Amino acid sequence: MIKGLKNPTNAAMLGYGAIFLSALIFSTMGLMTRVVEGTYSSSLFNMIRGALGIVVLLGLSRFHLFPLKGRHFKLLAARGILGGIASLCFFKAIIGGAPLATSTVLLYTFPIFGAIFSWILLGEKLNVGEMATVFVAFIGVYIILNPAYQPLSLMLLFALLAGFLAGIVMVIIRVLRREENPFIIYFYFCLFLVITCLPGVINRFQMPHVGDIPYLLVFGLAGLLGQILITYGLKYCRVATAGIVAMTETFYAGLWGALFFHEMISWTLVWGGGIVLAGGMFLTISEHTKTKGPSPYGIFTLHNR
């Protein structure tokens, strides 16, 4: 342990600091995809991210920090494939012009969908408060999409689909974390992310311009560094609170959108987004208090995008 971390207060402060920093770093991934003005596909960005993750984790495994062979290959594959598709959908939405803040808020519907799939797949009952929260959260989603006053945006639906798939992934990770190392789960995510992206890259192959290579690399490195920070931070702080801290990514995404692309924060996003994030926070805390084993919000150690 790092000197000074024997003090629980110091350890918690460092842990939450790592989570805050990871949220900031993750938010730059959307920024990088938008900076190149939709020149490259979501598949190319995500394939680079997955490839970098594989290389680094293979290097770390040589120091015997964790084994590369998982115990539950089918679940690891399902997590990797569904997480990969979620990541493709999310960044496709941003590349397609969906506002950064709105897309990120819709991604963070995953605790709501996760609660539903915990009930469907694991047979866990939702109490009255949780059922009410899920219902109200969907009202928030409706306010954000605003279909009564404007046509439904296909790109925003992609962002919502990312949140939906991430909710399923959350349940899978909850099961995997009982026996699997978080780095193994992330390794298989990177592996299947590359496999999932390969058809899209081949179908629309475009050699990156020299000037755009730094943006592609920053995207991949941000995904990897943000992952490492969140995994590190969760060693020293409460999982439920860390999940809430991670939601600050929506603030950073809105900041980048306003500063660099003049995206306005609408009242529908403020009201609807506030409802969705409040619902996600409530379900995060509720799930943590009733779960004795590893929290499903180990998803924050693996991030779905």
ABEGO torsion letter per residue (X at the ends): XBBGAABAAAAAAAAAAAAAAAAAAAAAAAAAAAAAGGABBAAAAAAAAAAAAAAAAAAAAAAGABBABBABAAAAAAAAAAAAAAAAAAAAAAAAGBBAAAAAAAAAAAAAAAAAAAAAAAGBBBBAAAAAAAAAAAAAAAAAAGAAABBBBAAAAAAAAAAAAAAAAAAAAAAAAAABBAAAAAAAAAAAAAAAAAAAAAABBBBBBAAAAAAAAAAAAAAAAAAAAAAAAAAABBAAAAAAAAAAAAAAAAAAAAAAAGBBBBAAAAAAAAAAAAAAAAAAAAAAAABABBBAAAAAAAEAX
